[in-house]
Amino acid sequence: MVLATARAGNGSLDGAILAARDLTRVFGAGRHANVAVDRLNFDIKAGETVALIGESGSGKTTTGRMLLGLMPPTGGTVYYRGADLADFRKRHGLKGYWRHVQAVFQDPFASFNNFYSVKRCMMNAYKLFPQKPPPAERLARVREAIAMVGLDVDDMLSKYPHQLSGGQRQRLMIARALVIQPSVLIADEPTSMIDASSRAAILNILLELRQRLGITIIFITHDIGMAYYTSDRLFIMHQGKIVEEGPADEIIRRPQHAYTKRLLADVPTLQREWIL
């Protein structure tokens, strides 16, 4: 499929796999209006890992939901490979978009139907495909994805979600996304509800998959330390705006905005080698 290259606001979108131009989301109206996301502009390149960082209420999760097509913007545009997301959805549907852009959410306990086995939960990923591969091929891809996230395939397939730890569920969420083979993975606080040992493992799995498969990853997090460990570039969000952006090392070593400095003051001295 060939997508027309778009040009908007800040210039050409050439080379951006995902981009925003004047992206805005307002809740309510009149005196009660709350501007959750305020005219964001950014480009994310294929194969890049970036992080949207901010405290609760900064607008980062709302931004992620708009990038996923789960929430329409009040104003502005999301682009996927140069195509307006609204136009893309009209032509291919939201399921068509989700074959390219997938998510891993923060709550591994709410992401699976507890009445379905792991095998059935994983195979349900194929509902996004209008033409499904043969059953044997589907199962082979499921098995491969589970193995890629470091789980025992034969042990997992017959189990039910309530029999798994939070770390195992989170790994399976990543595996389910990999079954679809997306170009972009949006990870919204992917380690906030699991223990410390699982936290490090999940982050390293995501980074290894990016290295092996070339997936673009967008981390949404309040944890600037995790963002530094995982990401090429950081977008610091405050009150719905991106107040600072740039290479991770540059922002950590020479933060410019007062809000970034405050976030950094809340964590120990950061070094990639020992942050986890």
C-alpha positions in Angstrom: 0.0 0.0 0.0 1.4 3.4 -1.0 0.6 6.3 1.4 0.7 9.9 0.2 3.3 12.0 1.9 1.8 14.9 3.8 3.1 18.3 4.6 1.8 20.3 7.6 2.6 22.8 10.3 6.2 22.3 10.9 7.2 21.2 7.4 7.6 17.9 5.6 6.8 14.6 7.3 9.3 12.7 5.1 11.0 10.0 7.2 8.6 10.2 10.1 6.7 6.9 10.9 4.5 8.7 13.4 4.0 12.5 13.7 1.7 15.1 15.3 0.9 18.5 14.1 -0.9 20.9 16.4 -2.3 17.9 18.2 -4.9 19.1 20.8 -7.4 17.5 23.1 -9.9 19.5 25.2 -12.3 18.0 27.7 -15.4 20.0 28.5 -16.4 23.3 27.2 -16.7 27.0 28.1 -15.5 27.9 31.6 -15.1 24.2 32.4 -12.9 23.4 29.5 -9.7 21.5 30.3 -6.9 21.6 27.7 -5.3 18.2 28.4 -3.0 18.3 25.3 -2.1 21.7 23.8 -0.9 21.9 20.2 1.8 19.2 20.2 4.2 19.0 17.2 6.7 16.1 16.9 8.1 13.6 14.5 9.2 10.0 15.4 11.5 8.1 13.0 11.2 4.5 12.1 13.3 2.3 14.5 13.6 5.1 17.0 12.8 4.8 20.7 11.3 7.9 22.4 9.7 8.6 25.7 6.9 10.9 26.7 7.6 11.9 30.3 5.5 13.8 32.8 3.7 13.6 36.1 0.1 12.6 36.4 -2.1 15.1 34.5 0.7 16.2 32.1 -1.2 14.9 29.1 1.1 12.1 28.1 -1.5 9.2 28.4 -4.1 11.3 26.5 -1.4 11.8 23.8 -0.8 8.1 23.6 -4.5 7.4 23.3 -4.7 9.8 20.3 -1.7 8.2 18.7 -3.4 4.8 19.0 -6.6 6.1 17.5 -8.5 5.4 20.8 -9.4 9.0 21.2 -10.1 11.6 18.5 -8.2 14.9 18.8 -10.1 18.1 19.3 -7.7 19.8 16.9 -4.6 19.0 14.9 -3.6 15.8 13.2 -1.8 12.5 13.8 0.1 11.1 10.8 1.2 7.5 10.2 3.9 7.2 7.5 2.7 10.6 6.1 -1.0 9.7 6.0 -3.6 11.5 8.1 -4.8 9.0 10.6 -8.4 10.1 10.2 -8.2 9.4 6.4 -6.4 6.1 7.1 -9.2 5.0 9.4 -11.8 5.8 6.8 -10.1 3.7 4.2 -8.8 0.8 6.4 -10.7 1.0 9.7 -9.3 1.2 13.2 -8.3 -2.5 13.1 -6.4 -1.8 9.9 -4.4 0.8 11.8 -3.8 -1.4 14.8 -2.1 -3.9 12.5 0.6 -1.3 12.3 0.5 0.4 15.7 0.1 -1.7 18.8 0.1 -1.0 22.5 1.2 -2.5 25.8 -0.8 -1.0 28.7 0.2 -0.6 32.3 -2.2 -3.0 33.9 -1.4 -6.6 33.0 -4.3 -7.9 35.1 -6.9 -6.2 33.0 -5.6 -7.1 29.6 -6.7 -10.7 29.3 -10.0 -12.5 29.6 -9.6 -14.7 32.7 -12.0 -17.3 31.2 -9.8 -17.8 28.2 -6.6 -19.9 28.1 -3.4 -18.1 27.1 -3.5 -19.9 23.8 -7.0 -18.5 23.0 -6.1 -15.0 24.2 -3.1 -15.0 21.9 -4.9 -16.4 18.9 -7.5 -13.7 19.3 -4.9 -11.2 18.0 -5.7 -12.5 14.5 -9.1 -10.8 14.7 -7.3 -7.7 13.4 -6.6 -9.5 10.1 -9.2 -9.6 7.4 -7.5 -12.7 5.9 -6.1 -15.0 8.6 -3.1 -17.3 7.9 -3.9 -21.1 8.2 -4.3 -22.3 11.8 -0.9 -24.0 11.9 0.8 -20.9 10.8 -1.1 -18.8 13.4 -0.1 -21.1 16.2 3.5 -21.2 15.0 3.7 -17.4 15.1 2.1 -17.4 18.6 4.7 -19.9 19.8 7.5 -17.9 18.3 6.3 -14.7 20.0 6.0 -16.3 23.4 9.5 -17.7 23.1 10.8 -14.3 22.1 9.7 -12.8 25.4 11.5 -15.5 27.4 8.6 -17.7 28.5 8.2 -21.5 28.3 5.9 -21.9 25.4 4.4 -25.3 26.3 3.9 -24.3 29.9 2.2 -21.0 29.0 -0.3 -22.1 26.3 -2.6 -24.2 28.5 -2.6 -21.8 31.5 -5.2 -19.2 32.3 -4.4 -15.5 33.1 -5.2 -15.9 36.9 -2.5 -18.5 37.1 0.3 -16.1 36.0 2.3 -13.5 37.7 2.2 -9.9 36.7 5.5 -10.1 35.0 4.4 -13.1 33.0 1.2 -11.3 31.9 3.2 -8.3 30.9 5.5 -10.5 28.8 2.5 -12.0 27.2 1.0 -8.6 26.4 4.3 -7.9 24.5 4.1 -11.3 22.8 0.5 -10.7 21.7 1.6 -7.4 20.1 4.4 -9.2 18.3 2.1 -11.8 16.8 0.6 -8.9 14.8 4.1 -7.7 13.8 3.5 -4.0 14.2 5.8 -1.2 13.0 5.1 0.9 16.2 4.7 -0.2 19.8 3.3 2.3 22.3 4.2 1.2 25.9 2.1 3.1 28.5 3.8 2.8 31.9 4.6 -0.9 31.1 6.4 -1.6 34.4 4.4 0.4 36.9 2.4 -2.5 38.3 5.0 -5.2 38.5 7.9 -6.0 40.9 11.4 -4.6 40.5 12.9 -7.8 39.2 10.3 -8.1 36.5 10.6 -4.4 35.7 14.2 -4.7 34.5 13.4 -7.8 32.5 10.5 -6.2 30.7 12.5 -3.2 29.7 15.4 -5.3 28.4 13.0 -7.5 26.4 11.5 -4.4 24.7 15.0 -3.0 23.9 16.1 -6.4 22.6 13.1 -6.6 20.4 13.7 -3.1 19.0 17.3 -4.2 18.2 16.2 -7.5 16.5 13.1 -6.4 14.7 13.5 -2.6 14.2 10.2 -1.8 15.9 9.6 1.9 16.8 8.9 2.2 20.5 7.2 5.0 22.3 7.4 4.8 26.1 4.9 6.8 28.1 6.1 7.2 31.7 6.4 9.4 34.8 9.9 7.8 35.4 12.6 9.9 33.8 15.2 7.3 34.9 13.4 4.5 33.0 13.1 6.9 30.0 16.8 7.7 30.0 17.6 4.0 30.2 15.4 3.0 27.2 15.1 6.0 24.9 17.0 7.8 22.2 15.0 11.0 22.6 12.9 12.5 25.4 9.8 14.6 25.2 9.1 16.3 28.6 5.4 17.1 29.0 4.0 19.6 31.5 0.4 20.9 31.5 -0.4 19.5 28.1 2.7 20.9 26.4 6.1 19.5 25.4 8.3 21.9 27.4 11.6 20.3 26.4 12.8 17.7 23.9 16.0 16.3 22.6 18.6 13.5 22.9 18.3 11.7 26.2 21.9 12.3 27.2 21.7 16.0 26.4 18.5 16.5 28.4 19.8 14.6 31.4 23.2 16.3 31.4 22.0 19.8 30.5 18.3 20.3 31.3 17.0 23.7 30.2 13.4 23.8 31.5 12.6 24.3 35.2 10.1 21.4 35.1 12.8 19.0 33.7 15.2 20.1 36.4 12.5 19.3 39.1 11.9 15.9 37.7 15.7 15.2 37.7 16.0 16.5 41.3 13.6 13.7 42.4 15.9 10.9 41.3 19.6 9.9 42.0 22.4 10.8 39.6 21.6 8.9 36.4 24.0 6.8 34.4 22.9 4.3 31.8 25.3 1.6 33.1 23.6 1.3 36.5 20.2 2.9 36.4 18.5 -0.4 36.9 
